[in-house]
């Protein structure tokens, strides 16, 4: 499997406040970005996998909503996570 418990803890440890802080916006955005990158690579080789394409669109929407929330609450945290992950608006 591409996303193990250890990988999740690593992502939350790097972008969140701690390994067990799964509720922080930055950690969730980083996890969504990791999943989006994986699904994008999958769709490059499987162009007709429409269920994965739909899942990708849903994930991008979830990440966008979290980014909008973070921008409204704390603009400096928003700018930091955008810069770290290399996400473009």
Biopython code that builds the backbone (N, CA, C, O; Angstrom):
import numpy as np
from Bio.PDB.StructureBuilder import StructureBuilder

atoms = [
    (1, "UNK", "N", (0.845, -1.185, 0.000)),
    (1, "UNK", "CA", (0.000, 0.000, 0.000)),
    (1, "UNK", "C", (0.886, 1.243, 0.000)),
    (1, "UNK", "O", (1.958, 1.243, 0.605)),
    (2, "UNK", "N", (0.453, 2.275, -0.660)),
    (2, "UNK", "CA", (1.283, 3.461, -0.827)),
    (2, "UNK", "C", (1.299, 4.357, 0.398)),
    (2, "UNK", "O", (2.248, 5.122, 0.571)),
    (3, "UNK", "N", (0.281, 4.292, 1.262)),
    (3, "UNK", "CA", (0.204, 5.178, 2.419)),
    (3, "UNK", "C", (0.106, 4.331, 3.680)),
    (3, "UNK", "O", (-0.977, 3.881, 4.055)),
    (4, "UNK", "N", (1.230, 4.121, 4.322)),
    (4, "UNK", "CA", (1.264, 3.324, 5.539)),
    (4, "UNK", "C", (1.109, 4.235, 6.749)),
    (4, "UNK", "O", (1.159, 5.459, 6.626)),
    (5, "UNK", "N", (0.924, 3.640, 7.899)),
    (5, "UNK", "CA", (0.785, 4.410, 9.138)),
    (5, "UNK", "C", (2.064, 5.184, 9.440)),
    (5, "UNK", "O", (2.014, 6.300, 9.957)),
    (6, "UNK", "N", (3.205, 4.589, 9.117)),
    (6, "UNK", "CA", (4.480, 5.269, 9.358)),
    (6, "UNK", "C", (4.615, 6.505, 8.464)),
    (6, "UNK", "O", (5.109, 7.546, 8.897)),
    (7, "UNK", "N", (4.170, 6.373, 7.216)),
    (7, "UNK", "CA", (4.241, 7.515, 6.293)),
    (7, "UNK", "C", (3.326, 8.645, 6.757)),
    (7, "UNK", "O", (3.687, 9.819, 6.669)),
    (8, "UNK", "N", (2.133, 8.285, 7.255)),
    (8, "UNK", "CA", (1.226, 9.306, 7.785)),
    (8, "UNK", "C", (1.851, 10.026, 8.970)),
    (8, "UNK", "O", (1.790, 11.252, 9.056)),
    (9, "UNK", "N", (2.451, 9.273, 9.884)),
    (9, "UNK", "CA", (3.087, 9.892, 11.042)),
    (9, "UNK", "C", (4.227, 10.802, 10.610)),
    (9, "UNK", "O", (4.433, 11.865, 11.196)),
    (10, "UNK", "N", (4.965, 10.393, 9.589)),
    (10, "UNK", "CA", (6.053, 11.224, 9.075)),
    (10, "UNK", "C", (5.513, 12.537, 8.501)),
    (10, "UNK", "O", (6.077, 13.603, 8.745)),
    (11, "UNK", "N", (4.430, 12.457, 7.748)),
    (11, "UNK", "CA", (3.830, 13.658, 7.152)),
    (11, "UNK", "C", (3.311, 14.587, 8.239)),
    (11, "UNK", "O", (3.561, 15.792, 8.197)),
    (12, "UNK", "N", (2.582, 14.031, 9.223)),
    (12, "UNK", "CA", (2.053, 14.865, 10.301)),
    (12, "UNK", "C", (3.171, 15.421, 11.173)),
    (12, "UNK", "O", (3.057, 16.534, 11.686)),
    (13, "UNK", "N", (4.244, 14.665, 11.347)),
    (13, "UNK", "CA", (5.372, 15.161, 12.130)),
    (13, "UNK", "C", (6.096, 16.292, 11.432)),
    (13, "UNK", "O", (6.573, 17.226, 12.077)),
    (14, "UNK", "N", (6.178, 16.210, 10.114)),
    (14, "UNK", "CA", (6.896, 17.232, 9.358)),
    (14, "UNK", "C", (6.088, 18.519, 9.218)),
    (14, "UNK", "O", (6.635, 19.614, 9.351)),
    (15, "UNK", "N", (4.792, 18.393, 8.952)),
    (15, "UNK", "CA", (3.992, 19.583, 8.657)),
    (15, "UNK", "C", (3.073, 19.989, 9.807)),
    (15, "UNK", "O", (2.703, 21.159, 9.909)),
    (16, "UNK", "N", (2.700, 19.056, 10.669)),
    (16, "UNK", "CA", (1.829, 19.372, 11.791)),
    (16, "UNK", "C", (2.635, 19.767, 13.006)),
    (16, "UNK", "O", (3.831, 20.042, 12.914)),
    (17, "UNK", "N", (1.964, 19.794, 14.152)),
    (17, "UNK", "CA", (2.652, 20.151, 15.383)),
    (17, "UNK", "C", (3.398, 18.965, 15.971)),
    (17, "UNK", "O", (4.453, 19.136, 16.581)),
    (18, "UNK", "N", (2.857, 17.756, 15.791)),
    (18, "UNK", "CA", (3.518, 16.538, 16.270)),
    (18, "UNK", "C", (3.051, 15.359, 15.417)),
    (18, "UNK", "O", (2.224, 15.519, 14.519)),
    (19, "UNK", "N", (3.590, 14.178, 15.707)),
    (19, "UNK", "CA", (3.216, 12.988, 14.938)),
    (19, "UNK", "C", (1.763, 12.604, 15.152)),
    (19, "UNK", "O", (1.130, 12.044, 14.257)),
    (20, "UNK", "N", (1.228, 12.901, 16.327)),
    (20, "UNK", "CA", (-0.138, 12.488, 16.643)),
    (20, "UNK", "C", (-1.160, 13.595, 16.416)),
    (20, "UNK", "O", (-2.351, 13.376, 16.639)),
    (21, "UNK", "N", (-0.733, 14.770, 15.983)),
    (21, "UNK", "CA", (-1.650, 15.888, 15.747)),
    (21, "UNK", "C", (-2.232, 15.778, 14.347)),
    (21, "UNK", "O", (-1.776, 16.445, 13.418)),
    (22, "UNK", "N", (-3.247, 14.926, 14.205)),
    (22, "UNK", "CA", (-3.821, 14.691, 12.885)),
    (22, "UNK", "C", (-4.894, 15.705, 12.532)),
    (22, "UNK", "O", (-5.398, 15.691, 11.409)),
    (23, "UNK", "N", (-5.254, 16.573, 13.444)),
    (23, "UNK", "CA", (-6.329, 17.520, 13.194)),
    (23, "UNK", "C", (-5.872, 18.874, 12.703)),
    (23, "UNK", "O", (-6.704, 19.696, 12.320)),
    (24, "UNK", "N", (-4.571, 19.133, 12.701)),
    (24, "UNK", "CA", (-4.103, 20.452, 12.268)),
    (24, "UNK", "C", (-4.338, 20.623, 10.769)),
    (24, "UNK", "O", (-4.231, 19.671, 9.996)),
    (25, "UNK", "N", (-4.654, 21.831, 10.385)),
    (25, "UNK", "CA", (-4.927, 22.115, 8.974)),
    (25, "UNK", "C", (-3.711, 21.843, 8.102)),
    (25, "UNK", "O", (-3.836, 21.304, 7.002)),
    (26, "UNK", "N", (-2.528, 22.217, 8.598)),
    (26, "UNK", "CA", (-1.320, 22.016, 7.806)),
    (26, "UNK", "C", (-1.064, 20.537, 7.561)),
    (26, "UNK", "O", (-0.694, 20.145, 6.454)),
    (27, "UNK", "N", (-1.257, 19.718, 8.581)),
    (27, "UNK", "CA", (-1.051, 18.280, 8.433)),
    (27, "UNK", "C", (-2.026, 17.656, 7.456)),
    (27, "UNK", "O", (-1.647, 16.815, 6.640)),
    (28, "UNK", "N", (-3.289, 18.069, 7.539)),
    (28, "UNK", "CA", (-4.293, 17.532, 6.628)),
    (28, "UNK", "C", (-4.024, 17.968, 5.196)),
    (28, "UNK", "O", (-4.178, 17.177, 4.267)),
    (29, "UNK", "N", (-3.625, 19.217, 5.013)),
    (29, "UNK", "CA", (-3.315, 19.715, 3.673)),
    (29, "UNK", "C", (-2.129, 18.950, 3.090)),
    (29, "UNK", "O", (-2.136, 18.600, 1.909)),
    (30, "UNK", "N", (-1.113, 18.688, 3.910)),
    (30, "UNK", "CA", (0.051, 17.937, 3.445)),
    (30, "UNK", "C", (-0.334, 16.507, 3.077)),
    (30, "UNK", "O", (0.149, 15.972, 2.079)),
    (31, "UNK", "N", (-1.204, 15.886, 3.877)),
    (31, "UNK", "CA", (-1.645, 14.523, 3.580)),
    (31, "UNK", "C", (-2.453, 14.489, 2.286)),
    (31, "UNK", "O", (-2.268, 13.595, 1.460)),
    (32, "UNK", "N", (-3.344, 15.454, 2.110)),
    (32, "UNK", "CA", (-4.114, 15.522, 0.867)),
    (32, "UNK", "C", (-3.187, 15.727, -0.325)),
    (32, "UNK", "O", (-3.400, 15.131, -1.380)),
    (33, "UNK", "N", (-2.164, 16.559, -0.172)),
    (33, "UNK", "CA", (-1.225, 16.805, -1.266)),
    (33, "UNK", "C", (-0.471, 15.541, -1.637)),
    (33, "UNK", "O", (-0.250, 15.274, -2.818)),
    (34, "UNK", "N", (-0.073, 14.760, -0.637)),
    (34, "UNK", "CA", (0.612, 13.496, -0.902)),
    (34, "UNK", "C", (-0.307, 12.552, -1.680)),
    (34, "UNK", "O", (0.118, 11.932, -2.655)),
    (35, "UNK", "N", (-1.557, 12.446, -1.251)),
    (35, "UNK", "CA", (-2.512, 11.570, -1.926)),
    (35, "UNK", "C", (-2.814, 12.065, -3.338)),
    (35, "UNK", "O", (-2.948, 11.260, -4.260)),
    (36, "UNK", "N", (-2.920, 13.378, -3.513)),
    (36, "UNK", "CA", (-3.186, 13.959, -4.832)),
    (36, "UNK", "C", (-2.035, 13.645, -5.784)),
    (36, "UNK", "O", (-2.270, 13.300, -6.942)),
    (37, "UNK", "N", (-0.811, 13.757, -5.317)),
    (37, "UNK", "CA", (0.348, 13.450, -6.162)),
    (37, "UNK", "C", (0.357, 11.981, -6.562)),
    (37, "UNK", "O", (0.678, 11.644, -7.701)),
    (38, "UNK", "N", (0.002, 11.107, -5.622)),
    (38, "UNK", "CA", (-0.040, 9.677, -5.932)),
    (38, "UNK", "C", (-1.120, 9.379, -6.977)),
    (38, "UNK", "O", (-0.872, 8.646, -7.935)),
    (39, "UNK", "N", (-2.311, 9.945, -6.795)),
    (39, "UNK", "CA", (-3.395, 9.693, -7.747)),
    (39, "UNK", "C", (-3.087, 10.286, -9.122)),
    (39, "UNK", "O", (-3.466, 9.712, -10.143)),
    (40, "UNK", "N", (-2.410, 11.416, -9.155)),
    (40, "UNK", "CA", (-2.030, 12.032, -10.419)),
    (40, "UNK", "C", (-1.069, 11.129, -11.190)),
    (40, "UNK", "O", (-1.205, 10.951, -12.401)),
    (41, "UNK", "N", (-0.100, 10.564, -10.476)),
    (41, "UNK", "CA", (0.827, 9.631, -11.130)),
    (41, "UNK", "C", (0.093, 8.398, -11.640)),
    (41, "UNK", "O", (0.394, 7.896, -12.723)),
    (42, "UNK", "N", (-0.865, 7.911, -10.863)),
    (42, "UNK", "CA", (-1.642, 6.744, -11.269)),
    (42, "UNK", "C", (-2.443, 7.042, -12.543)),
    (42, "UNK", "O", (-2.522, 6.208, -13.445)),
    (43, "UNK", "N", (-3.032, 8.235, -12.604)),
    (43, "UNK", "CA", (-3.860, 8.580, -13.760)),
    (43, "UNK", "C", (-3.042, 8.834, -15.019)),
    (43, "UNK", "O", (-3.573, 8.749, -16.127)),
    (44, "UNK", "N", (-1.765, 9.143, -14.867)),
    (44, "UNK", "CA", (-0.923, 9.318, -16.050)),
    (44, "UNK", "C", (-0.777, 8.015, -16.827)),
    (44, "UNK", "O", (-0.683, 8.016, -18.054)),
    (45, "UNK", "N", (-0.760, 6.907, -16.095)),
    (45, "UNK", "CA", (-0.617, 5.618, -16.770)),
    (45, "UNK", "C", (-1.952, 4.904, -16.981)),
    (45, "UNK", "O", (-2.021, 3.968, -17.777)),
    (46, "UNK", "N", (-3.005, 5.318, -16.294)),
    (46, "UNK", "CA", (-4.333, 4.709, -16.424)),
    (46, "UNK", "C", (-5.355, 5.798, -16.750)),
    (46, "UNK", "O", (-6.102, 6.242, -15.878)),
    (47, "UNK", "N", (-5.378, 6.216, -17.992)),
    (47, "UNK", "CA", (-6.170, 7.375, -18.383)),
    (47, "UNK", "C", (-7.675, 7.157, -18.291)),
    (47, "UNK", "O", (-8.421, 8.127, -18.158)),
    (48, "UNK", "N", (-8.140, 5.921, -18.357)),
    (48, "UNK", "CA", (-9.577, 5.667, -18.353)),
    (48, "UNK", "C", (-10.118, 5.243, -16.993)),
    (48, "UNK", "O", (-11.237, 4.739, -16.901)),
    (49, "UNK", "N", (-9.342, 5.439, -15.949)),
    (49, "UNK", "CA", (-9.768, 5.091, -14.595)),
    (49, "UNK", "C", (-10.588, 6.261, -14.041)),
    (49, "UNK", "O", (-10.057, 7.131, -13.351)),
    (50, "UNK", "N", (-11.873, 6.268, -14.351)),
    (50, "UNK", "CA", (-12.718, 7.416, -14.038)),
    (50, "UNK", "C", (-13.073, 7.505, -12.566)),
    (50, "UNK", "O", (-13.312, 8.604, -12.066)),
    (51, "UNK", "N", (-13.115, 6.389, -11.855)),
    (51, "UNK", "CA", (-13.414, 6.450, -10.424)),
    (51, "UNK", "C", (-12.253, 7.094, -9.664)),
    (51, "UNK", "O", (-12.472, 7.836, -8.707)),
    (52, "UNK", "N", (-11.034, 6.812, -10.086)),
    (52, "UNK", "CA", (-9.881, 7.469, -9.474)),
    (52, "UNK", "C", (-9.850, 8.944, -9.844)),
    (52, "UNK", "O", (-9.456, 9.780, -9.031)),
    (53, "UNK", "N", (-10.255, 9.264, -11.043)),
    (53, "UNK", "CA", (-10.305, 10.672, -11.463)),
    (53, "UNK", "C", (-11.302, 11.452, -10.612)),
    (53, "UNK", "O", (-11.043, 12.591, -10.223)),
    (54, "UNK", "N", (-12.444, 10.831, -10.326)),
    (54, "UNK", "CA", (-13.446, 11.478, -9.484)),
    (54, "UNK", "C", (-12.915, 11.658, -8.063)),
    (54, "UNK", "O", (-13.122, 12.705, -7.451)),
    (55, "UNK", "N", (-12.236, 10.646, -7.542)),
    (55, "UNK", "CA", (-11.650, 10.745, -6.203)),
    (55, "UNK", "C", (-10.614, 11.863, -6.149)),
    (55, "UNK", "O", (-10.513, 12.571, -5.147)),
    (56, "UNK", "N", (-9.850, 12.021, -7.218)),
    (56, "UNK", "CA", (-8.846, 13.081, -7.287)),
    (56, "UNK", "C", (-9.511, 14.459, -7.248)),
    (56, "UNK", "O", (-9.042, 15.354, -6.545)),
    (57, "UNK", "N", (-10.588, 14.631, -7.992)),
    (57, "UNK", "CA", (-11.293, 15.914, -8.010)),
    (57, "UNK", "C", (-11.859, 16.231, -6.628)),
    (57, "UNK", "O", (-11.813, 17.380, -6.188)),
    (58, "UNK", "N", (-12.389, 15.224, -5.948)),
    (58, "UNK", "CA", (-12.931, 15.420, -4.600)),
    (58, "UNK", "C", (-11.822, 15.824, -3.635)),
    (58, "UNK", "O", (-12.014, 16.722, -2.816)),
    (59, "UNK", "N", (-10.654, 15.166, -3.722)),
    (59, "UNK", "CA", (-9.528, 15.498, -2.843)),
    (59, "UNK", "C", (-9.018, 16.914, -3.079)),
    (59, "UNK", "O", (-8.683, 17.626, -2.132)),
    (60, "UNK", "N", (-8.958, 17.318, -4.338)),
    (60, "UNK", "CA", (-8.509, 18.677, -4.648)),
    (60, "UNK", "C", (-9.481, 19.697, -4.056)),
    (60, "UNK", "O", (-9.058, 20.737, -3.552)),
    (61, "UNK", "N", (-10.772, 19.406, -4.114)),
    (61, "UNK", "CA", (-11.768, 20.300, -3.525)),
    (61, "UNK", "C", (-11.644, 20.376, -2.017)),
    (61, "UNK", "O", (-11.766, 21.458, -1.442)),
    (62, "UNK", "N", (-11.404, 19.244, -1.361)),
    (62, "UNK", "CA", (-11.222, 19.240, 0.092)),
    (62, "UNK", "C", (-10.003, 20.063, 0.492)),
    (62, "UNK", "O", (-10.041, 20.842, 1.445)),
    (63, "UNK", "N", (-8.908, 19.870, -0.267)),
    (63, "UNK", "CA", (-7.694, 20.626, 0.043)),
    (63, "UNK", "C", (-7.912, 22.118, -0.176)),
    (63, "UNK", "O", (-7.421, 22.939, 0.599)),
    (64, "UNK", "N", (-8.645, 22.472, -1.228)),
    (64, "UNK", "CA", (-8.915, 23.881, -1.507)),
    (64, "UNK", "C", (-9.736, 24.510, -0.384)),
    (64, "UNK", "O", (-9.471, 25.640, 0.024)),
    (65, "UNK", "N", (-10.745, 23.771, 0.120)),
    (65, "UNK", "CA", (-11.559, 24.297, 1.222)),
    (65, "UNK", "C", (-10.727, 24.485, 2.482)),
    (65, "UNK", "O", (-10.893, 25.476, 3.192)),
    (66, "UNK", "N", (-9.835, 23.544, 2.764)),
    (66, "UNK", "CA", (-8.965, 23.689, 3.931)),
    (66, "UNK", "C", (-8.015, 24.872, 3.762)),
    (66, "UNK", "O", (-7.764, 25.607, 4.717)),
    (67, "UNK", "N", (-7.488, 25.056, 2.560)),
    (67, "UNK", "CA", (-6.602, 26.194, 2.309)),
    (67, "UNK", "C", (-7.347, 27.518, 2.457)),
    (67, "UNK", "O", (-6.799, 28.480, 2.994)),
    (68, "UNK", "N", (-8.596, 27.573, 1.982)),
    (68, "UNK", "CA", (-9.383, 28.800, 2.145)),
    (68, "UNK", "C", (-9.645, 29.086, 3.615)),
    (68, "UNK", "O", (-9.579, 30.237, 4.046)),
    (69, "UNK", "N", (-9.945, 28.034, 4.394)),
    (69, "UNK", "CA", (-10.154, 28.197, 5.829)),
    (69, "UNK", "C", (-8.884, 28.725, 6.491)),
    (69, "UNK", "O", (-8.939, 29.664, 7.286)),
    (70, "UNK", "N", (-7.757, 28.131, 6.168)),
    (70, "UNK", "CA", (-6.496, 28.539, 6.771)),
    (70, "UNK", "C", (-6.145, 29.969, 6.386)),
    (70, "UNK", "O", (-5.597, 30.715, 7.197)),
    (71, "UNK", "N", (-6.459, 30.356, 5.150)),
    (71, "UNK", "CA", (-6.193, 31.727, 4.711)),
    (71, "UNK", "C", (-7.032, 32.722, 5.507)),
    (71, "UNK", "O", (-6.551, 33.802, 5.851)),
    (72, "UNK", "N", (-8.285, 32.368, 5.801)),
    (72, "UNK", "CA", (-9.157, 33.257, 6.566)),
    (72, "UNK", "C", (-8.741, 33.348, 8.031)),
    (72, "UNK", "O", (-8.869, 34.405, 8.648)),
    (73, "UNK", "N", (-8.246, 32.246, 8.589)),
    (73, "UNK", "CA", (-7.908, 32.207, 10.015)),
    (73, "UNK", "C", (-6.530, 32.802, 10.278)),
    (73, "UNK", "O", (-6.380, 33.646, 11.162)),
    (74, "UNK", "N", (-5.522, 32.374, 9.522)),
    (74, "UNK", "CA", (-4.142, 32.807, 9.773)),
    (74, "UNK", "C", (-3.373, 32.833, 8.461)),
    (74, "UNK", "O", (-2.959, 31.789, 7.956)),
    (75, "UNK", "N", (-3.186, 34.013, 7.917)),
    (75, "UNK", "CA", (-2.579, 34.166, 6.596)),
    (75, "UNK", "C", (-1.106, 33.755, 6.590)),
    (75, "UNK", "O", (-0.611, 33.293, 5.562)),
    (76, "UNK", "N", (-0.396, 33.908, 7.708)),
    (76, "UNK", "CA", (1.020, 33.540, 7.731)),
    (76, "UNK", "C", (1.188, 32.020, 7.665)),
    (76, "UNK", "O", (2.085, 31.532, 6.978)),
    (77, "UNK", "N", (0.344, 31.271, 8.363)),
    (77, "UNK", "CA", (0.390, 29.808, 8.284)),
    (77, "UNK", "C", (0.031, 29.350, 6.881)),
    (77, "UNK", "O", (0.617, 28.395, 6.369)),
    (78, "UNK", "N", (-0.930, 30.026, 6.254)),
    (78, "UNK", "CA", (-1.341, 29.715, 4.884)),
    (78, "UNK", "C", (-0.175, 29.896, 3.923)),
    (78, "UNK", "O", (0.108, 29.022, 3.104)),
    (79, "UNK", "N", (0.500, 31.034, 4.029)),
    (79, "UNK", "CA", (1.629, 31.308, 3.135)),
    (79, "UNK", "C", (2.770, 30.331, 3.356)),
    (79, "UNK", "O", (3.451, 29.942, 2.408)),
    (80, "UNK", "N", (2.982, 29.931, 4.612)),
    (80, "UNK", "CA", (4.063, 28.993, 4.921)),
    (80, "UNK", "C", (3.789, 27.617, 4.312)),
    (80, "UNK", "O", (4.689, 27.013, 3.728)),
    (81, "UNK", "N", (2.560, 27.117, 4.441)),
    (81, "UNK", "CA", (2.249, 25.779, 3.927)),
    (81, "UNK", "C", (2.242, 25.775, 2.392)),
    (81, "UNK", "O", (2.648, 24.793, 1.771)),
    (82, "UNK", "N", (1.783, 26.864, 1.789)),
    (82, "UNK", "CA", (1.812, 26.976, 0.320)),
    (82, "UNK", "C", (3.255, 26.927, -0.177)),
    (82, "UNK", "O", (3.564, 26.254, -1.161)),
    (83, "UNK", "N", (4.129, 27.646, 0.515)),
    (83, "UNK", "CA", (5.537, 27.705, 0.107)),
    (83, "UNK", "C", (6.218, 26.355, 0.313)),
    (83, "UNK", "O", (6.989, 25.913, -0.539)),
    (84, "UNK", "N", (5.936, 25.690, 1.451)),
    (84, "UNK", "CA", (6.573, 24.406, 1.749)),
    (84, "UNK", "C", (6.175, 23.323, 0.750)),
    (84, "UNK", "O", (7.021, 22.565, 0.274)),
    (85, "UNK", "N", (4.877, 23.258, 0.436)),
    (85, "UNK", "CA", (4.386, 22.199, -0.434)),
    (85, "UNK", "C", (4.505, 22.534, -1.913)),
    (85, "UNK", "O", (4.399, 21.647, -2.760)),
    (86, "UNK", "N", (4.725, 23.805, -2.231)),
    (86, "UNK", "CA", (4.836, 24.192, -3.627)),
    (86, "UNK", "C", (3.509, 24.182, -4.347)),
    (86, "UNK", "O", (3.448, 23.897, -5.543)),
    (87, "UNK", "N", (2.439, 24.493, -3.625)),
    (87, "UNK", "CA", (1.102, 24.538, -4.227)),
    (87, "UNK", "C", (0.905, 25.913, -4.839)),
    (87, "UNK", "O", (1.295, 26.923, -4.253)),
    (88, "UNK", "N", (0.310, 25.950, -6.000)),
    (88, "UNK", "CA", (0.005, 27.246, -6.612)),
    (88, "UNK", "C", (-1.481, 27.498, -6.513)),
    (88, "UNK", "O", (-2.279, 26.563, -6.565)),
    (89, "UNK", "N", (-1.849, 28.731, -6.372)),
    (89, "UNK", "CA", (-3.252, 29.122, -6.196)),
    (89, "UNK", "C", (-3.984, 28.993, -7.492)),
    (89, "UNK", "O", (-5.180, 29.276, -7.556)),
]
sb = StructureBuilder()
sb.init_structure("model")
sb.init_model(0)
sb.init_chain("A")
sb.init_seg("    ")
for serial, (resi, resn, name, xyz) in enumerate(atoms, 1):
    if name == "N":
        sb.init_residue(resn, " ", resi, " ")
    sb.init_atom(name, np.array(xyz, "f"), 0.0, 1.0, " ", f" {name:<3s}", serial, name[0])
structure = sb.get_structure()
